[in-house]
Amino acid sequence: MADSMIYAYIFYISFAIFVIGFIYRIVRWANIPVPLKIVTTGQGSIDNPKSGFSMILRMASEILFFKSLFKNTKYDIETNVIKSNRILWLGAIVFHISFLWIVLRHFRFFVDPVPSVIAVLHSIDTITPTLSFSGILIVIALLYLFIRRLVFPELRYISILSDHFVLLLLLAIVITGNLMRYSIRVDVVQVKQFMLSVLTFSPISMDIPGIFGLHLLLVSLLLIYFPFSKLMHAPGIFFSPTRNQINNPRHVRHINPWNYPVKIQSFEEFKKEYENAMKDVEE
Ligand code: HEM
């Protein structure tokens, strides 16, 4: 047990870093000029979008279904065959959907009264009173994503510390969460009371159970780490010119937005200026 104020202040600082860092990176991306068409193309109107609508469909298929990851292939050096690699797609999609589901369900701790849509999401996920599907699925998906980087030598070679760190951090958060759900129970009414007091900037002083404190500290660490890490791919995909551009350079004239008026000389002016000199040379 520890006093809650320290957790509240750590949460405030980390949330502020998250918001400022997030906005800073978005503003920087938004200001980077993209003067050229560098859209990646495939076949069909969605993978080769010629209109804004097709481009939006393309982005939606990436964001909602991870389409290009689904089409991802793997070269098998032993059989010299290119194979599809759907298991990575499955691991990724299960992780992301469970994560989203868990975060939405957590809103029952942050808002009062709980909106009915959150209550419905919660009831779908918790078919039996204790078991939470998303909480279990996310552990399986994270373990898969972590172990594949260790087991396959080619993946181990291209993995850096931050690849492992982020998966371990997420695992630590979900494991402490699951511990609270299945073994070291905490008083969720008290948790909600505390979180509401934090979110209304009037944190109350109370004893925080160690396991909840740890869950909260790990979440704070995630908030601090997020804006400076590859986790920024979440908003970053919207700024990806290879995906968000329309492939219309043969239909629409693309004028360099930086073109400034250049002083040019017309042929008549040129002739007028050099006519006599040229005549002299010719003679
Ligand atoms: C300020 C933010 C957060 C607070 C206050 C919080 C609080 C809690 C509490 C009190 C529980 C226990 C629920 C129960 O006994 O029914 C829990 C469970 C859990 N938490 Fe968090 N949490 C936060 C953020 C997160 C985040 C960002 C994740 C990341 C995925 C996460 C993942 C989980 C999981 C997987 C469980 C267990 C099962 C479940 O309810 O789905 N939590 N959390």
Residues whose N, C-alpha, C, O or C-beta is under 5 A from the ligand:
A	BS01	HEM	F99 I102 S132 G135 I173 V174 G177 N178 M180 R181 V191 V219
